[in-house]
Each structure stands twice: as structure tokens, then as C-alpha cells.
Amino acid sequence: MQAVFEASIVNARGGTWKAPALSYDGVPAELIRWLLAQGADIHAPDERGRTPLHHHSGSWNGQPALLIGLGADLERTDDSGRTPLFDASSHSTHTRTLINAGANVLAVNDDGETALLYRLRRTRGSDLVQAASVAAAHIQAGAPLTQELQHAIHLISEDFEQIREAFDEAALPGTEAALAQLLKLFSVEPAAPVVRHDGVSPIKVNAAAWPDRFNALWDYLVPAAGSANTVQGEVIRVAGRIAAEIGGNGGANWNSRYREMLSEYPAMLASAVPLPDADRAEARALARALSRGRGNEEELDRIRELATRWVGLNPTPIPHTPR
């Protein structure tokens, strides 16, 4: 491999973000030392301002300890104001390596987040074991316990209760233990267990505004994975999934399955006790308008509001059989 670099420039760049060779994933320690001996810049940034230490800190097989020992700056920031500790926050071992070397746990990015807050705001169920270890390292290093961190932990707990029923059984005990550790570490009460509809009882939620009713119906009727077992749950699931994909993800994953869900939406609103003619016509127009995976906030609100209204007209559960 050295022979390849001997015939080129040691600071040559490649990949999507034009990172230097020192930043490449899996680069051997011997080659790192050789590149530096040939004059490679240990702080050479990619097009996002991320240095080799950023890259290695965020890679499971990275070598941040080696780069630190060779003079890499722990506090160099990327174009978003993030130090390498932010990248390391997905890996407890790398986090401890940087903290033990003196990384500042109080450093904030351009959004005012510390590395710990940045990670916890992006943590989901499958990440909890690593997140608990990372959080413990930060707190031991002097990171203060803040209301923002406690709120992030509360949201993590709520999110986990939403997906608990569909969680991988083999990973469940370790994940539950990690969540308990986080709750104790930040003095946060666990979220209440999610109570799903039994499939036969009349459907009723106590909320005045339609957005609150929609959210309550989502928690009550929509399973953690797969289709709902009632038409009421399915129309809420379809409206929520489409709104989340277009509004929250810009339609990046829009495909035939979303188009199929959208095509079923007007028919559900016309079944059993149907919505008024004008509302059904609007639902058909919305399905056409959103069919390419693009839409505005008003349109996305309307598909959820119409779904909520239809469920209110149909409190008796209607069995739903997925196609």
C-alpha cells in the first residue's frame, strides 16, 4: 500500500467528502505513521471540515489513540462546530479514549449541544447499550446534569416503550438494563408503558384538538411494527407514515409501498360510516398531490386530520387484514 502512495501525493483526497488518506476507514497504523513521516497533514480536513481524528473517532475500527499520540488536536472543530468527541459519542471505547486524553466534555457545537446531548438526542433503542456507557463516561468526566439531558432521556424512554413489543428478544434484557442505568444516572422516571387497543373495545380517546387526538390514536392503535389490526389503526398509521416520510424525511425513501398506502387512504375514509362527500373528494385530491413523495405542511396536516375525523365517526373496531 505504501508503494501506491509513494507514487502519488500523501495528502491526496478521495471519497464522497474528499477526505485525505489519513482519514480512510481501516487504514493500518504502519501506514498512518508512514504518511505522517512523508509530510501528510494530521489535521487535513475533508470538505465538511472533519479531520482524521474526527473520522477515526467515529469508526468502530478507527485508531484515535494512535492519532492523539502522534499530535492530533482533540479540540479541532468541523464545519458544524463539532470536536472529535462528537464523532466518538457512538462508541464508548473511543469516547473514553478521548476523554482520558483530555477532551473537553463541555465543548458545544453550532447548535449549542455538548457531545453527550448530541448523542442522546439521536439515541434509539438499538443504541442504548452504547449510549449508557458513553453517558457514564461523560458524567464521570464532569459533564453537568442538565434539564436538556433529562428531557432527552425521557424521550428515549418514551420511544423505547413504543417499540418494546417488537424489540429483538435476544437484545431486550441488555437494552432494558442500559435504559435503567440511564434513567438512574439522570434521575428520570421511566415512561409509562404503552397500552395498545385490544382490537374489540370501542375506540375512544380524550383529547380536544385534532393533533392531540391523532397522537393519542397513534399510541393506542398503531403497533410498533407492521400493519394495524383494525381499519381505524391502519388509516392512522398510513396518514402518519406518509406525513413522517414526506415532512420529516423529504421523501428520500419514497417508493411503491408508500404509493400503495396512499392509494388505499381515500378508500378507507369512504368505508363504514364515511366522511362527507367534500372531505372524501379532498382526500382523493390529496392522494394525487402527494403521490410523488412531495407535499407541504398544510397537505400533510390534512391527511392526518381527515383520518382522525373518520376514526371519530367509527368507534366500533373494523378488522383489518393486510394485503
C-alpha positions in Angstrom: 0.0 0.0 0.0 2.9 2.4 0.7 4.1 1.9 -2.9 0.8 3.2 -4.1 1.1 6.3 -2.0 4.8 6.8 -2.9 3.6 7.3 -6.5 1.0 9.9 -5.5 0.6 12.8 -3.1 0.4 11.9 0.5 -2.4 14.4 1.0 -4.4 13.2 -1.9 -8.1 13.0 -1.3 -10.9 10.6 -2.1 -14.4 9.5 -1.3 -17.7 11.5 -1.2 -16.3 14.2 1.1 -12.7 14.2 -0.3 -11.1 13.0 2.8 -7.3 12.6 3.0 -5.7 9.1 3.2 -5.2 9.5 7.0 -8.9 9.6 7.4 -9.7 6.4 5.5 -11.5 3.7 7.4 -9.3 0.8 8.4 -6.0 2.4 7.4 -3.2 0.4 9.2 -1.1 2.0 12.0 2.0 1.4 9.9 0.6 3.4 7.0 -0.5 6.2 9.3 3.0 6.6 10.7 4.5 6.4 7.2 2.1 9.1 5.7 3.0 11.5 8.6 6.7 10.8 8.0 6.2 11.8 4.4 4.6 15.1 5.4 0.9 14.3 5.5 -1.1 16.9 7.5 -2.5 15.2 10.6 -5.2 17.9 10.7 -6.1 17.9 7.0 -9.9 18.3 6.8 -12.4 16.8 4.4 -15.0 19.0 2.7 -17.0 19.1 5.9 -14.0 20.2 8.0 -13.6 16.8 9.6 -10.0 15.9 10.4 -8.6 12.4 10.5 -9.2 12.3 14.3 -12.9 13.0 13.6 -13.1 10.1 11.2 -11.2 7.6 13.4 -13.2 8.6 16.4 -16.4 7.8 14.6 -15.3 4.5 13.2 -15.6 1.2 15.2 -12.2 0.2 13.9 -10.6 3.6 14.0 -7.4 4.4 15.8 -8.0 7.7 17.7 -5.4 6.8 20.4 -2.7 6.5 17.8 -3.5 9.8 16.2 -3.7 11.5 19.6 -0.3 10.1 20.4 1.0 11.5 17.2 -0.2 15.0 17.9 -3.8 15.2 16.7 -5.7 18.2 18.2 -8.6 17.0 20.4 -10.5 20.3 20.1 -10.3 20.9 16.4 -13.9 21.5 15.1 -15.6 20.6 11.9 -17.8 22.9 9.9 -20.7 22.3 12.3 -18.6 23.2 15.3 -18.2 19.5 16.4 -15.0 18.3 18.0 -13.9 14.6 17.6 -15.7 13.8 20.8 -19.0 14.2 19.0 -18.0 11.5 16.5 -16.7 9.3 19.3 -20.1 9.5 21.0 -21.4 6.5 19.1 -18.5 4.3 20.6 -18.0 4.1 24.3 -14.4 2.9 23.9 -13.4 5.8 21.7 -15.3 8.2 24.0 -13.2 7.1 27.0 -10.0 7.3 24.9 -10.7 10.9 24.0 -11.8 11.9 27.5 -8.8 10.2 29.1 -6.6 12.2 26.8 -8.2 15.4 27.9 -11.1 16.1 25.5 -13.4 18.8 26.8 -16.8 17.4 27.6 -18.3 20.9 27.9 -17.4 21.9 24.2 -20.6 22.7 22.2 -21.4 22.6 18.5 -23.0 25.3 16.5 -26.4 24.2 17.8 -25.3 24.6 21.4 -25.2 20.9 22.1 -22.5 19.1 24.1 -21.3 15.8 22.6 -23.4 14.0 25.2 -26.6 15.9 24.4 -25.9 15.5 20.7 -25.7 11.7 21.2 -28.7 11.3 23.5 -30.9 13.3 21.2 -30.1 10.8 18.4 -30.3 7.6 20.5 -32.9 4.9 19.8 -33.5 1.5 21.3 -30.8 -0.3 19.4 -28.2 2.3 20.6 -29.0 2.2 24.3 -26.2 -0.1 25.5 -23.5 2.2 23.9 -25.3 5.3 25.0 -25.4 4.3 28.6 -21.7 3.7 28.6 -20.9 6.9 26.8 -23.2 8.9 29.2 -21.4 7.4 32.2 -18.0 8.4 30.8 -19.2 12.0 30.3 -20.7 12.3 33.7 -17.6 10.9 35.4 -15.6 13.4 33.5 -17.6 16.3 34.9 -20.5 16.8 32.4 -23.3 18.5 34.4 -26.7 17.0 34.7 -29.0 19.4 32.9 -32.7 19.6 32.2 -32.0 19.2 28.5 -30.2 15.9 29.1 -33.0 14.8 31.4 -35.6 15.6 28.7 -33.6 13.7 26.1 -33.6 10.6 28.5 -37.3 11.0 29.0 -37.9 10.9 25.2 -35.6 7.9 24.9 -37.7 6.1 27.5 -40.9 7.0 25.7 -39.5 5.9 22.4 -38.5 2.6 23.8 -41.9 1.9 25.3 -43.3 2.5 21.8 -41.1 -0.2 20.3 -40.8 -2.6 23.2 -43.3 -5.2 21.9 -41.4 -5.5 18.6 -37.9 -5.4 20.1 -35.4 -8.2 19.4 -35.9 -10.7 22.3 -32.3 -11.6 22.5 -31.2 -7.9 22.9 -34.1 -6.9 25.2 -32.5 -7.7 28.6 -29.3 -5.8 27.9 -31.2 -2.9 26.4 -33.6 -2.7 29.4 -30.6 -2.7 31.7 -29.0 0.1 29.8 -32.2 2.2 29.9 -32.5 1.6 33.6 -28.9 2.8 34.0 -29.6 6.0 32.0 -32.8 6.7 34.0 -30.9 6.3 37.3 -27.9 8.3 36.1 -30.0 11.3 35.2 -32.7 10.9 37.9 -35.5 10.5 35.4 -38.7 8.5 35.9 -39.4 5.8 33.3 -42.1 6.5 30.8 -45.4 4.8 31.3 -45.9 1.5 29.4 -47.8 1.9 26.2 -51.3 0.4 26.3 -52.5 -0.8 22.9 -56.1 -1.3 21.9 -57.4 -4.8 22.3 -58.9 -4.9 18.9 -62.5 -5.3 20.1 -63.3 -2.5 22.5 -64.9 0.8 21.3 -62.2 3.2 20.2 -62.2 6.4 22.3 -59.5 9.0 23.2 -59.9 12.0 25.4 -58.4 15.0 23.6 -59.9 18.2 22.3 -57.6 19.3 19.4 -57.3 17.0 16.4 -53.4 16.8 16.6 -53.7 15.6 20.2 -56.4 13.1 19.2 -54.2 11.9 16.3 -51.2 11.3 18.6 -53.3 9.5 21.1 -54.8 7.3 18.4 -51.4 6.6 17.1 -50.2 5.4 20.5 -53.4 3.4 21.0 -54.0 1.8 17.7 -50.7 1.6 15.7 -48.3 -1.3 16.5 -44.6 -0.9 16.9 -44.1 -2.7 13.6 -46.3 -3.8 10.7 -49.9 -3.1 9.8 -52.6 -2.4 12.3 -55.2 -5.0 13.1 -58.1 -2.5 12.7 -59.0 -0.3 9.8 -59.1 2.6 12.3 -55.5 1.9 13.3 -54.4 1.4 9.7 -55.8 4.7 8.5 -53.9 6.5 11.3 -50.8 4.5 10.5 -50.9 5.3 6.8 -51.5 9.0 7.4 -48.7 9.2 10.0 -46.2 7.2 8.0 -46.8 9.3 4.8 -46.6 12.6 6.8 -43.4 11.5 8.5 -41.7 10.3 5.3 -42.6 13.5 3.3 -42.4 16.0 6.1 -39.6 14.6 8.2 -37.5 12.8 5.6 -38.1 14.8 2.5 -39.5 11.8 0.7 -36.0 10.3 0.5 -37.3 6.7 0.9 -40.5 7.2 -1.1 -41.2 4.0 -3.0 -44.0 1.8 -4.3 -45.1 0.8 -0.7 -45.7 4.4 0.2 -47.7 4.9 -3.1 -49.7 1.8 -2.3 -50.5 3.1 1.2 -51.5 6.4 -0.2 -53.8 4.8 -2.8 -55.6 2.9 -0.1 -56.2 6.1 2.0 -59.2 7.5 0.3 -61.0 4.2 0.2 -60.6 3.8 4.0 -62.2 7.2 4.6 -65.1 6.1 2.3 -65.8 2.9 4.2 -68.2 2.1 7.1 -69.5 5.5 8.2 -67.9 7.6 5.5 -66.7 11.2 5.7 -68.8 13.7 3.9 -68.6 13.9 0.1 -66.4 17.1 0.2 -63.9 15.5 2.6 -63.7 12.4 0.5 -63.1 14.5 -2.6 -60.4 16.3 -0.7 -58.8 13.0 0.4 -58.6 11.9 -3.3 -57.1 15.2 -4.3 -54.5 14.9 -1.5 -53.6 11.3 -2.6 -52.9 12.6 -6.1 -51.0 15.6 -4.9 -48.7 13.6 -2.6 -48.2 10.6 -4.9 -44.6 11.7 -5.9 -43.5 11.9 -2.3 -43.6 15.7 -2.0 -46.1 17.9 -0.2 -46.4 20.9 2.0 -47.2 21.1 5.7 -50.9 22.0 5.2 -51.4 18.9 3.0 -49.7 16.7 5.5 -51.8 18.1 8.3 -55.0 17.5 6.4 -54.3 13.8 5.7 -53.9 13.3 9.4 -56.9 15.4 10.4 -59.2 13.7 7.9 -58.0 10.3 9.3 -58.7 11.4 12.8 -62.1 12.6 11.9 -63.0 9.3 10.2 -62.0 7.3 13.3 -64.2 9.6 15.4 -67.1 8.6 13.2 -66.3 4.9 13.5 -65.6 4.0 17.2 -66.5 0.3 16.6 -63.3 -1.6 15.6 -63.3 -2.9 12.0 -60.9 -5.8 11.5 -58.1 -5.1 9.1 -56.3 -7.8 7.1 -53.1 -6.7 5.4 -52.9 -7.5 1.7 
